[in-house]
Amino acid sequence: MVESLYDQKAMLNNGEEIELSQYKGKVLLIVNTASKCGFTPHYEGLEALHKKYAEQGLVVLGFPCDQFGHQEPGDDEEIATFCQRNFGVTFPLMAKVKVNGKGADPIFVMLRKKARGAISNTIKWNFTKFLVSRDGEHIKRYASTVEPASLESDILKALGS
């Protein structure tokens, strides 16, 4: 059984497999994203956080997901192009994943177990955010409605600033 987030692997949207262990010692902000959602403008705030705090150790990871209202219909290349063109996204985007149910990505299975939602551990909608501490053990969950900029104080705490 996988014991740590850092034991997980993910697929970048270009098809390259990465190991999350490469992010040990970093603060991660993991988000399930979608290009045709009312919260899609959150990409702008996520990119701003990524640029502002990357040198201090923050890594934003976007995981496109099409499980909520078919709001991420494109393929990985279309998603990357959309994010770059419309929001200047430079943080890593992963290949499209499922976050709930059968076939859910193991990363999100683990995140849901470690940071349950208010009512259940399923993810309710696009742009649910998970802030992961440098040691990978402390995970805080934020609803879709939480604007990225409002995470700054928690990010600074996690960074030790």
N, C-alpha and C positions, 0 to 999 in steps of 0.2 A: 504494500500500500504506500502511496505517495505521502510523505510526511511534511513536506515543505513546498511552498510556492516555487522555490528555486529548483525543485526537482522536475518542474514542468517544462515542456517545450511548446513553442508556438510557431506558426507559419506566417512569415511576412507576406504582404500582399504581392510580392514579386515571386513567390514560391519558395523562397529560401527559409529553411527551418532554423530557428534559433533556440537556444536554451536560456531560460529565465535566470539561470545561475550567473549569467554575464551581468546581471543587475544587482548582485549582492552588494550591500553597502549603499545602495541608492534608495531614494524615496520614490515609490511608484504611484502614479495616478492612472488607474486602469478604468477604461470607460467603454461601454458598449454603445456604438454610434450608428447613425442612420442619416442618409443624405436627403430624405424627403419627409422630415419630421418637423413639427413645430419647434423642437429644441435644436434643430440643426445649426442655428447661429451659435450654439455653445462651442462649436469648433473654433470660432474666433477667440473666445476666452481661454479655451484649452491651449491654443497656440501661444497666446500671450503669457500664460503661466509657464509653458515649456521654455519660451525664450528668456523670460525673466529669471527663472530659477535653475536652469539646466547646469550652469557652472557651479551651483551650490549642491547639485546632486539629485535634482528632480528629473524623472523621466515620465513623460506622458505616453501611454500606450493605448491606441485606439483599436477596438475590435468591432468592425462592422457586423451588424446582425439584422436579419430580415424577418425576425419572428414577431414583430409588432406592427400590425397593419400593413404589411408588405411595403415598408417605407425604406428598404434598402434593396431595390430590385436589380441594381447593376452588378456587373462582374467586378473582380478586384481591380482591374485596370481602369474601368470607368469610375469606380469609387475614388481611387487615388487621383485621377485627373480632376474630378469634381472638387475634391478637398483642396488640392493645390491651387486650382484656378480661382475658386471662390473664397477661400479662407487662408491661403498661403501656408497650409499645413506642412510642417517639416518634421513633426514628431512621428515615430514609427506607427504605421498602419499595418494591421495584420490582415490575413485572409479572412473572409467572411466566416463567422462561427454561429453556432447556436448557444444560447446562454441558459436555456431552460429545457426541461423534458428529456426525452430519449435522444441521445446523440449530443447532449450538451458538452461543450468543451470542458475538459477537466479543470482548467484554470478557473472557470466560473463556478463549477461545482464546489471547488475548494473555497473560493471567495464567498459564496452564498452560505456555506457552513460556518465560516469564521466570522462573518458579519451579516447576521440575519436582518431581514427587514422588520419593520414595525409589526406587521401582521403575520407574514410568512417568510420563508427564505427564498421564494422565487423572485426573479427580477420582474418588476411590473411594467417597465417601458424602456424605450431608448434613452441613452445618456444617464443611466445609473452609474454612479462614480464610486470607486473604491480607492481609498488612500492607504497605501501599504508602507509601514515603517521600514527603516534601513535594514532591520534584522529579519524582515518578512513575517514577523509574528503578530504585530498589531495592525489590525485592519479596521478602518472606519468606512461606513457606507453612507452614501448621500443619494437622495432621491433625484429623479430627472429634473424636477423643478428647481433644484439648487444651482444657482449661477456659478460658473467656475471661479469668478473673482471672489466670491464669498468664502472660498476654501483657503484663501491666502494665509489667514492666521493659523489654521491647522497645518498647512504646508510648512510654514516657518517653524512651528513647534517640532514637526517631524524632522525637519532639516537640522534642528538644533540651533537655529538662529535666534 
